[in-house]
Amino acid sequence: MTIKQMANPRDAYGETLVSLGERYQNIVVLDADLSKSTKTILFAKKFPDRFFEMGIAEANMISTAAGLASCGKTAFASTFAVFATGRVYDQIRMDVAYSNTNVKIFATHGGISVGKDGASHQMIEDIALMRVLPNMTVLAPSDASETRRLVELMATTPGPMYARIGRANAPVLYTSDEVEDIAIGKGIITREGSDVSIIACGTMVDQAIDAAARLSKRGVSARVVDMHTIKPLDERLVLKCVKDTKAMVTVEEHSIIGGLGGAVSEVLAEHQSKTRFQRIGVQDMFCESGEPDELFEKYKLSAKHIAKTITTLLK
């Protein structure tokens, strides 16, 4: 059994902010009483004059970030995903998206794998909320290395952006050399295959890779795509997968409604694709609180269940 190298994407986020802060004087960072958890505390210690602790006032944080951006700053605003989107949707819509300001909303603790923080903290609608907004780019890094690269791109690419990562340590999927080719709006084929395409994002990319390995033992060749950018979606790669493989599934730690699965299914519908297709994610429900691995099993997001779903689909 291969022992996977683990790293926390939250640490990668905080460390990358510090690195960017050293290179770009216009970067400012805001947080809403959770800087220890989001790791923006690293930036706060290094650049206290460019860090703004907004307290438990997320709406004020977003509007303040927009104000700073209107003065030429690149503003990163961070908190848990459940607070970063749902609690402040009107401020994001009007002050960030409608106004097309250079605000980067970076959320941690996305999905159901927040552990025992409680079911109320499991944000499974954030990608859907953000991708429907005009001007908004939506990202979901899969590991620490990809997080570093995408945060760098967020800092140097103008416009409103939303990114979400999980809470827990995650397997390192990319080397420092491999991430240099990562670009916003371009998915990555992490494993080739000819029978089925597994298009995943965020924490589910690792589960998809493990599922592909399981399927390989059964004689099924599975391609795995890391679709780290949900908007703008890499439609060309989606259609390539339709052409190259016999079936397709999307896998996300998010509701199957409106997220990655929704985005891909829209492409398939518009191109009248007849490929066999299924969305794997949280069904139309709220989930229980518990350990991440237990929840992945219960809600059929684990590699074992992904492989089982694909086996049934191919039949």
C-alpha positions, 0 to 999 in steps of 0.5 A: 500500500502506497503511503500518500504525502499529506499537506493542508491546503489551508496552510498553503493558502496562508503561506502563499498570501505571505509570499504574494504580500512580499512581492505585491504591495497592493495585496490586502487581506481581510478575515472575519474572526477566523484567521487562525483557522483560515491561516490568514493569521500568517499574513497578519503577523507579517503585514499587520498594516495590510490585514483587517480583522473584521470580527463576526461581521462577514457582510461588512468584510465583503463590502470593505474588501470591495471598497479597498479594491475600488482604491486599487487594492487586490483584496482577499477576504476569507472565512468558512464557506458557509459564512463566505457565501450564504450569509453575505450573498447580497453584498457579494452580488452588489459590491463584488459581482455587479460592481466587478471589483477585484475581490478574491473570496477564499473560503475554507471548510467547504463541503461535508468534511468539516468534521464535528463542527456540526451539520450547520457548518457544512456548506454544500451550496456555495459553488452553485451560489457563486457560479450563477453570478455574472463576472464571478470566477469559481475555483476548487483546488484539489491539493496544497500544491494546486492551491498555491498555484491558483492563489497566485493566479487569483492575485494576478488576474483581475476580477471577482473570484471565489475559491473553496477548499476543505478543512482537513489534510489532503494527499499531495497530487502535484509536484511543484513543477507540475503546477506551473502549467495549471491555468484558470479555466483549463481542466487537467487530465490526471489519469488517462482512460478509455471507458469512462471519464471521472470529472472531479473537483476539490477533495474529490479528485483524490477519491476519483483517482482511487476509484479509477485504480479500483476500476482498473482491477476490474478491467475498466479504464477510467480517465480522471479530470481535475476540473479545478475551475468550475467557472469558466468551465473547460467545455472543450475538455468536457466534449473531448471526454464525451468523444474519447470515453463511453460514459461520464460521471462528475464527483463533487463534495457539494450538492449535485444541483448547481455545482460541477455536475450541473455545469457539466450537464448543461454542456452535455444538454446544449450539445445534445450529447447522448453519453451515459452520464451521472452526477455524484455528490450530495443529494438534495438533502442536508447531511449529518455531522461526523468524521469525514471518512464516515460521511463520505461512506454514508453519502456515497462519496468514497472511492468505493462508492464512486467505483460502484456507481460507475460499474452500474452505469457502464452496465 
